[in-house]
Amino acid sequence: MPKHIRTHTGERPYECKICLKKFSDRSSWTRHVRVKHSRRPFQCLECGKAFTQKANLQRHMRIHTGELPFPCKVCNKRFRQQSNLTQHQRTHGHSKPFLCNYCGKGFRFKGDMLRHTRIHTGERPFKCNICQKSFRQSSHLNHHKITHLRGRKYICKLCGYCTANKGHMECHKVKHTGERPFQCSMCGKRFSQGSHMRAHHVKHTGERPFPCTVCGKRFSQKSSLNFHMRSIHFYGKYVCLLCSYSTPKASHMRAHHVKHTGERPFQCSVCGKNFSQKSNLNFHVRNIHLNSKKYICKHCPYSSVRLDNMKRHQLKHTGERPYGCSICGKRFGYKSNLNQHCAIHTGERPYGCPICGKRFAYKSNLNQHRAIVHFGYTKF
């Protein structure tokens, strides 16, 4: 019961003495210490290979004993692991149930389909822990790691990370100790590496030193630029022949194309004004011609049935920014913009993904994450 109650209270009484991470129950704490910080306690007596869990050692021992406890009921072939049997059983059928969402190619195994999909998405989930280079497949990463073996001098005793550079090893060790020697001078947040602190600092200064070479948009971090290049310019299903714009949706491409042609096929039946998109026409009719508008702007044709909408609209003309950040003093015209900005200082991430639980500071980032990661869109 006490363990269950902690799921409501958020209490985490068990703290790791090495990295200071906290846990709600003792079993999670024990597993964390054994996997992350301790040596591997379960050792094979035949070859000396060690494991963090006893079950992994037992599976490994079948290599030496020759035990094959999982038989195929069709051809009687036997396998060391259940997962190997499951994969084998699909070879008796000729169907390819796993289809690529991008090109329609079929695969017998889901793993093969997921590996193939990375050709379209550009995803590189396997990262080298020495030089941070990323790869599409784990086999490519393992082959790459061989290039680091020559000349390595420093080896981490806790995880096996190796490097020929002493400074790199010192930076790596703080992942285990939890030390955060680099502090932001503006908000006091601490970081384990100077590069992380510098990347954080541009959130305060507003500096955007990384420009997109295609559209000119600028970014505060190189990782954000790379994400923009992948999702906006390179991996859309439909590519504009007149510029670098791409999108997975044909309707988006049609709407974009009128920017080049100048076509305005949607005409207002009241005043005759033409628009490139139907949504723009609908917006025009609602805001200009409907008789229900109670408040009319003195500076432009905008009108609204609500006073608060009119007050917000007036800020566009006056330039007034009534909402100020109490931490850095930056001012905003809309309270919603101030609330989003404050997340930079507080680190708050109020928007959680209902599928994987990842949290975001902005709702727009959550929507983009869901579209790209979970629903397969290459641009959102």
Summary of the structure (lengths in Angstrom):
residues: 380
radius of gyration: 28.4
end to end distance: 43.9
largest distance: 87.5
contacts: 924
relative contact order: 0.04
helix: 43%
strand: 14%
